[in-house]
Amino acid sequence: MKHPPVSANTRPVVMQLQGEAGKRVALSAVRRVMKSHAKEIKALADK
């Protein structure tokens, strides 16, 4: 998955979520990374 370059219109936002909302955001990010890098993670695990 390729991301567009960061420009003046699309800058990262600092999010300070705590509690249940923060947990949901973190788990969602982990799932997204694991899905996009599944082959690499498996290759490293099999070494």
N, C-alpha and C positions, 0 to 999 in steps of 0.2 A: 504494500500500500504506500504510494508516494504522496507526500504532503506538499501543498503549494508553498512557495517561499514566503517568509514572513515579510509583510509590507506594512505601510503605515495604516492600512485598513484592517489588517489581521495580526494583531499583536497578542502574545500570550497574556493571560490574565492571572494575577496572583489570587489564589483561592485559599481561604483559611476556613476549612470546614472541620468541625469536630463532632464527636458523637456518631450517631447513626448515619447522618448525611455524609460525613467524611468517610466512613467505612464503606458506604455504597460507591462513592466516587473512586476510592482506592481499589476496591475489588473489580470494578468495571475496567479500570485502567490495566490492572494485572491480566484480566481475561483477554483484553484487546492485544496486549503485548504477547501473551502466550499463543494466541491464535495466529498472529502475524509472523511469529518466529518459531512455529512448532517444529519445522524441519531442523533448524539449527539447534534448538534445545534438545531434540531427540539425538542428534549426532553427537553432541557433547555428552549426553548421558550414557551413550553406548561406548564411549572411549574407554 
